[in-house]
Amino acid sequence: QVQLVESGGGLVQPGGSLRLSCAASGIIFSAHTMGWYRQAPGKERELVASISSGHRTNYADSVKGRFTISRDNAKNMVYLQMDSLNLEDAAVYYCKVEYRNFWGGGTQVTVSS
């Protein structure tokens, strides 16, 4: 019943930008902390950013200053604005309801010249 659907991934050149979106349903969205995770080939899945119900944000050190997480409770949406992308940012990005085992299916971000 809980569904998270990511979109916005694609191919971008180093230094470019992408905006990821996650549409949530089946939860009281405004009550939950939401997170963005990513997993690159051969790497562990890692938390990229999270945003609480009170709009408090946290970021991995590797993306701090480059990525911005936000949410629109009226639309049940969480976003990840990614700027100054580099090769290390290439991964499948996943949306997650924090403190629950609710994951989206992921969206691919490819960074290449």
C-alpha positions in Angstrom: 0.0 0.0 0.0 2.9 2.3 0.7 4.3 3.5 -2.6 7.3 5.7 -3.3 8.1 6.5 -6.9 11.3 8.4 -7.9 11.7 10.3 -11.1 14.1 12.8 -12.6 17.2 10.7 -13.0 19.2 10.7 -16.2 22.4 11.5 -17.9 24.3 14.7 -17.0 27.7 16.0 -17.6 30.2 16.7 -14.7 29.3 20.1 -13.2 25.7 19.7 -14.3 22.5 19.6 -12.3 19.5 17.3 -11.8 16.4 17.5 -9.7 15.0 14.2 -8.4 11.4 13.8 -7.2 9.7 11.3 -5.1 6.0 10.9 -4.9 4.7 9.2 -1.8 1.3 7.5 -1.2 -0.1 5.3 1.5 1.4 7.2 4.4 0.6 10.3 6.4 3.4 12.0 4.5 3.7 15.1 6.6 4.4 13.0 9.8 7.5 11.2 8.4 11.1 12.0 8.0 12.1 11.3 4.4 15.4 10.3 3.0 17.4 10.0 -0.2 19.9 7.2 -0.5 22.2 6.2 -3.3 24.1 3.1 -4.3 26.8 3.0 -6.8 28.1 -0.3 -8.3 30.3 -2.2 -5.8 29.5 0.3 -3.1 27.3 0.3 0.0 24.1 2.1 0.0 24.5 5.4 1.7 22.3 8.1 3.1 22.6 11.2 1.0 20.1 13.6 2.7 17.1 13.5 4.9 14.4 15.9 5.9 12.2 15.7 9.0 8.6 16.5 9.4 9.7 19.8 10.9 11.8 20.4 7.7 15.1 19.9 9.5 17.7 18.7 7.0 20.8 16.6 7.1 23.3 15.8 4.5 26.2 13.5 3.9 29.5 15.3 4.0 30.1 14.4 0.4 27.1 16.3 -0.9 26.9 19.1 1.6 26.7 22.4 -0.2 25.9 20.9 -3.5 22.6 19.0 -2.8 19.4 20.4 -1.4 16.6 18.3 0.0 13.1 19.7 0.2 9.5 18.6 0.6 6.0 19.7 -0.3 3.6 18.2 2.1 0.6 19.4 0.1 1.8 17.3 -2.8 3.3 14.4 -0.8 6.6 15.0 -2.6 10.2 15.1 -1.6 12.9 16.5 -3.8 16.6 16.4 -4.2 18.2 19.2 -6.1 21.7 18.1 -7.2 24.2 20.7 -8.4 27.8 20.5 -9.3 27.5 16.8 -10.0 30.7 14.8 -10.3 31.5 11.3 -11.3 31.3 10.1 -7.7 27.6 11.1 -7.6 26.7 8.5 -10.3 24.4 5.9 -8.6 20.9 4.7 -8.3 19.1 7.1 -6.0 16.3 5.8 -3.8 13.6 7.5 -1.8 12.9 6.2 1.6 10.5 6.7 4.5 12.9 6.9 7.4 12.5 4.7 10.4 10.5 2.3 8.2 11.4 -0.2 5.6 9.7 1.7 2.8 11.7 2.2 -0.3 11.1 3.4 -3.8 12.4 1.5 -6.8 15.2 3.9 -7.6 16.1 6.3 -10.4 19.4 6.1 -12.2 21.8 9.1 -12.2 24.6 8.9 -14.7 27.4 11.4 -14.7 29.5 11.3 -17.8 31.3 13.4 -20.4 
